[in-house]
Amino acid sequence: MEKYIGVKLIKAMPMNRGEYCRYRGWQGPEDENKYNDGYLVEYLDSPSDAHPDHAGYISWSPKDVFEEAYRRITDMTFGLAIEAAKKGMKVARRGWNGKDMFLYHVPADSYKATTDVAKFLLGDMVEYGAYLAMKTAQGNVVPWLASQTDMLAEDWFIVE
Protein backbone atom coordinates (compact mmCIF):
# COMPACT_ATOMS: atom_id res chain seq x y z
CA MET A 1 0.00 0.00 0.00
CA GLU A 2 1.08 3.59 -0.62
CA LYS A 3 1.20 6.33 2.04
CA TYR A 4 -1.23 9.28 2.02
CA ILE A 5 -1.68 12.49 3.96
CA GLY A 6 -4.99 14.30 4.12
CA VAL A 7 -6.38 17.67 5.03
CA LYS A 8 -10.08 17.97 5.88
CA LEU A 9 -12.16 20.45 7.81
CA ILE A 10 -14.09 18.52 10.45
CA LYS A 11 -16.07 19.07 13.61
CA ALA A 12 -15.13 17.06 16.69
CA MET A 13 -15.81 16.76 20.39
CA PRO A 14 -14.20 14.63 23.11
CA MET A 15 -16.17 11.43 23.69
CA ASN A 16 -15.06 8.02 24.92
CA ARG A 17 -15.86 4.84 22.99
CA GLY A 18 -18.76 3.85 25.26
CA GLU A 19 -20.37 7.31 25.03
CA TYR A 20 -20.08 7.14 21.25
CA CYS A 21 -21.78 3.74 21.11
CA ARG A 22 -24.63 5.03 23.33
CA TYR A 23 -24.88 8.19 21.18
CA ARG A 24 -25.34 6.04 18.08
CA GLY A 25 -27.74 3.70 19.86
CA TRP A 26 -25.35 0.78 19.51
CA GLN A 27 -24.28 -1.98 21.83
CA GLY A 28 -20.49 -1.83 21.74
CA PRO A 29 -18.41 -5.00 21.34
CA GLU A 30 -17.69 -6.70 24.66
CA ASP A 31 -13.97 -7.02 23.88
CA GLU A 32 -13.44 -3.23 23.48
CA ASN A 33 -12.70 -0.85 26.36
CA LYS A 34 -15.69 1.50 26.49
CA TYR A 35 -13.64 4.00 28.56
CA ASN A 36 -11.01 4.60 25.82
CA ASP A 37 -10.68 8.35 25.34
CA GLY A 38 -11.42 9.63 21.88
CA TYR A 39 -13.46 11.98 19.75
CA LEU A 40 -16.78 12.03 17.93
CA VAL A 41 -15.79 13.23 14.44
CA GLU A 42 -18.13 14.74 11.83
CA TYR A 43 -16.83 14.96 8.28
CA LEU A 44 -18.43 18.10 6.85
CA ASP A 45 -17.71 17.21 3.22
CA SER A 46 -19.42 13.79 3.41
CA PRO A 47 -23.21 14.13 3.59
CA SER A 48 -24.94 11.33 5.42
CA ASP A 49 -28.33 10.50 6.83
CA ALA A 50 -26.82 8.22 9.48
CA HIS A 51 -27.66 10.50 12.44
CA PRO A 52 -30.43 13.14 12.68
CA ASP A 53 -28.21 15.63 14.58
CA HIS A 54 -25.45 15.67 11.97
CA ALA A 55 -25.36 16.69 8.32
CA GLY A 56 -22.06 14.89 7.68
CA TYR A 57 -20.71 11.39 8.18
CA ILE A 58 -19.81 10.72 11.82
CA SER A 59 -17.37 8.29 13.37
CA TRP A 60 -15.28 7.79 16.50
CA SER A 61 -11.50 8.14 16.66
CA PRO A 62 -9.14 7.16 19.49
CA LYS A 63 -7.62 10.20 21.22
CA ASP A 64 -3.98 9.57 20.19
CA VAL A 65 -4.90 8.88 16.55
CA PHE A 66 -7.13 11.96 16.40
CA GLU A 67 -4.59 14.30 17.98
CA GLU A 68 -1.87 13.11 15.61
CA ALA A 69 -4.07 13.84 12.56
CA TYR A 70 -5.91 17.05 13.49
CA ARG A 71 -5.27 20.50 14.93
CA ARG A 72 -7.75 23.10 16.06
CA ILE A 73 -8.44 25.70 13.37
CA THR A 74 -7.05 28.30 15.79
CA ASP A 75 -3.53 26.78 16.04
CA MET A 76 -2.55 25.76 12.52
CA THR A 77 0.80 25.52 10.79
CA PHE A 78 1.44 27.50 7.62
CA GLY A 79 1.00 24.35 5.53
CA LEU A 80 -2.46 23.73 6.98
CA ALA A 81 -3.34 27.41 6.47
CA ILE A 82 -2.39 27.15 2.78
CA GLU A 83 -4.51 24.01 2.37
CA ALA A 84 -7.47 25.75 4.05
CA ALA A 85 -7.06 28.75 1.75
CA LYS A 86 -6.95 26.46 -1.30
CA LYS A 87 -10.27 25.00 -0.11
CA GLY A 88 -11.82 28.47 -0.20
CA MET A 89 -11.36 29.61 3.40
CA LYS A 90 -9.91 32.88 4.69
CA VAL A 91 -6.86 32.50 6.95
CA ALA A 92 -4.87 34.84 9.19
CA ARG A 93 -2.30 34.87 12.00
CA ARG A 94 -3.00 35.83 15.58
CA GLY A 95 0.41 37.54 15.53
CA TRP A 96 -0.67 40.12 12.95
CA ASN A 97 -1.50 43.49 14.44
CA GLY A 98 -3.70 44.82 11.64
CA LYS A 99 -7.46 44.71 12.17
CA ASP A 100 -9.50 42.43 9.88
CA MET A 101 -6.49 41.28 7.81
CA PHE A 102 -6.70 37.88 6.13
CA LEU A 103 -5.39 35.85 3.19
CA TYR A 104 -7.30 33.99 0.53
CA HIS A 105 -6.36 31.86 -2.48
CA VAL A 106 -6.69 33.31 -5.97
CA PRO A 107 -6.68 30.54 -8.61
CA ALA A 108 -4.81 30.90 -11.90
CA ASP A 109 -6.78 32.84 -14.52
CA SER A 110 -6.40 35.73 -16.95
CA TYR A 111 -7.60 39.31 -17.35
CA LYS A 112 -7.89 41.78 -20.21
CA ALA A 113 -4.67 43.78 -20.62
CA THR A 114 -5.23 47.38 -19.51
CA THR A 115 -1.82 49.00 -20.05
CA ASP A 116 0.15 49.54 -23.24
CA VAL A 117 3.10 47.64 -21.76
CA ALA A 118 0.97 44.59 -20.96
CA LYS A 119 -0.63 44.70 -24.42
CA PHE A 120 2.78 44.99 -26.09
CA LEU A 121 4.38 42.18 -24.05
CA LEU A 122 1.46 39.81 -23.56
CA GLY A 123 -1.26 40.63 -26.07
CA ASP A 124 -4.93 41.20 -25.24
CA MET A 125 -5.06 38.79 -22.28
CA VAL A 126 -2.68 38.56 -19.32
CA GLU A 127 -2.44 35.08 -17.83
CA TYR A 128 -1.40 34.78 -14.18
CA GLY A 129 -0.63 31.92 -11.82
CA ALA A 130 -2.37 31.15 -8.57
CA TYR A 131 -1.33 33.20 -5.55
CA LEU A 132 -2.31 34.20 -2.03
CA ALA A 133 -3.94 37.63 -1.74
CA MET A 134 -4.16 39.71 1.43
CA LYS A 135 -7.07 41.88 2.46
CA THR A 136 -5.14 44.59 4.32
CA ALA A 137 -6.05 46.59 7.42
CA GLN A 138 -6.70 49.54 5.06
CA GLY A 139 -9.35 47.49 3.22
CA ASN A 140 -7.56 46.96 -0.10
CA VAL A 141 -6.24 43.71 -1.60
CA VAL A 142 -2.62 42.99 -2.52
CA PRO A 143 -0.62 39.91 -3.57
CA TRP A 144 1.09 38.46 -0.49
CA LEU A 145 4.43 36.73 0.19
CA ALA A 146 5.23 34.85 3.39
CA SER A 147 8.14 35.75 5.66
CA GLN A 148 10.23 33.12 7.46
CA THR A 149 8.31 33.98 10.62
CA ASP A 150 4.97 33.44 8.87
CA MET A 151 6.09 30.09 7.45
CA LEU A 152 7.25 28.73 10.82
CA ALA A 153 4.40 30.15 12.92
CA GLU A 154 1.74 27.91 14.46
CA ASP A 155 -0.77 30.67 15.21
CA TRP A 156 -2.61 30.52 11.88
CA PHE A 157 -6.39 30.29 12.07
CA ILE A 158 -9.43 30.11 9.80
CA VAL A 159 -11.36 33.40 9.70
CA GLU A 160 -15.05 32.66 10.09
C-alpha positions in Angstrom: 0.0 0.0 0.0 1.1 3.6 -0.6 1.2 6.3 2.0 -1.2 9.3 2.0 -1.7 12.5 4.0 -5.0 14.3 4.1 -6.4 17.7 5.0 -10.1 18.0 5.9 -12.2 20.5 7.8 -14.1 18.5 10.5 -16.1 19.1 13.6 -15.1 17.1 16.7 -15.8 16.8 20.4 -14.2 14.6 23.1 -16.2 11.4 23.7 -15.1 8.0 24.9 -15.9 4.8 23.0 -18.8 3.8 25.3 -20.4 7.3 25.0 -20.1 7.1 21.3 -21.8 3.7 21.1 -24.6 5.0 23.3 -24.9 8.2 21.2 -25.3 6.0 18.1 -27.7 3.7 19.9 -25.3 0.8 19.5 -24.3 -2.0 21.8 -20.5 -1.8 21.7 -18.4 -5.0 21.3 -17.7 -6.7 24.7 -14.0 -7.0 23.9 -13.4 -3.2 23.5 -12.7 -0.8 26.4 -15.7 1.5 26.5 -13.6 4.0 28.6 -11.0 4.6 25.8 -10.7 8.4 25.3 -11.4 9.6 21.9 -13.5 12.0 19.8 -16.8 12.0 17.9 -15.8 13.2 14.4 -18.1 14.7 11.8 -16.8 15.0 8.3 -18.4 18.1 6.9 -17.7 17.2 3.2 -19.4 13.8 3.4 -23.2 14.1 3.6 -24.9 11.3 5.4 -28.3 10.5 6.8 -26.8 8.2 9.5 -27.7 10.5 12.4 -30.4 13.1 12.7 -28.2 15.6 14.6 -25.4 15.7 12.0 -25.4 16.7 8.3 -22.1 14.9 7.7 -20.7 11.4 8.2 -19.8 10.7 11.8 -17.4 8.3 13.4 -15.3 7.8 16.5 -11.5 8.1 16.7 -9.1 7.2 19.5 -7.6 10.2 21.2 -4.0 9.6 20.2 -4.9 8.9 16.6 -7.1 12.0 16.4 -4.6 14.3 18.0 -1.9 13.1 15.6 -4.1 13.8 12.6 -5.9 17.1 13.5 -5.3 20.5 14.9 -7.8 23.1 16.1 -8.4 25.7 13.4 -7.0 28.3 15.8 -3.5 26.8 16.0 -2.6 25.8 12.5 0.8 25.5 10.8 1.4 27.5 7.6 1.0 24.3 5.5 -2.5 23.7 7.0 -3.3 27.4 6.5 -2.4 27.1 2.8 -4.5 24.0 2.4 -7.5 25.7 4.1 -7.1 28.8 1.7 -6.9 26.5 -1.3 -10.3 25.0 -0.1 -11.8 28.5 -0.2 -11.4 29.6 3.4 -9.9 32.9 4.7 -6.9 32.5 7.0 -4.9 34.8 9.2 -2.3 34.9 12.0 -3.0 35.8 15.6 0.4 37.5 15.5 -0.7 40.1 12.9 -1.5 43.5 14.4 -3.7 44.8 11.6 -7.5 44.7 12.2 -9.5 42.4 9.9 -6.5 41.3 7.8 -6.7 37.9 6.1 -5.4 35.9 3.2 -7.3 34.0 0.5 -6.4 31.9 -2.5 -6.7 33.3 -6.0 -6.7 30.5 -8.6 -4.8 30.9 -11.9 -6.8 32.8 -14.5 -6.4 35.7 -17.0 -7.6 39.3 -17.3 -7.9 41.8 -20.2 -4.7 43.8 -20.6 -5.2 47.4 -19.5 -1.8 49.0 -20.1 0.2 49.5 -23.2 3.1 47.6 -21.8 1.0 44.6 -21.0 -0.6 44.7 -24.4 2.8 45.0 -26.1 4.4 42.2 -24.0 1.5 39.8 -23.6 -1.3 40.6 -26.1 -4.9 41.2 -25.2 -5.1 38.8 -22.3 -2.7 38.6 -19.3 -2.4 35.1 -17.8 -1.4 34.8 -14.2 -0.6 31.9 -11.8 -2.4 31.1 -8.6 -1.3 33.2 -5.6 -2.3 34.2 -2.0 -3.9 37.6 -1.7 -4.2 39.7 1.4 -7.1 41.9 2.5 -5.1 44.6 4.3 -6.0 46.6 7.4 -6.7 49.5 5.1 -9.3 47.5 3.2 -7.6 47.0 -0.1 -6.2 43.7 -1.6 -2.6 43.0 -2.5 -0.6 39.9 -3.6 1.1 38.5 -0.5 4.4 36.7 0.2 5.2 34.8 3.4 8.1 35.8 5.7 10.2 33.1 7.5 8.3 34.0 10.6 5.0 33.4 8.9 6.1 30.1 7.4 7.2 28.7 10.8 4.4 30.2 12.9 1.7 27.9 14.5 -0.8 30.7 15.2 -2.6 30.5 11.9 -6.4 30.3 12.1 -9.4 30.1 9.8 -11.4 33.4 9.7 -15.0 32.7 10.1 
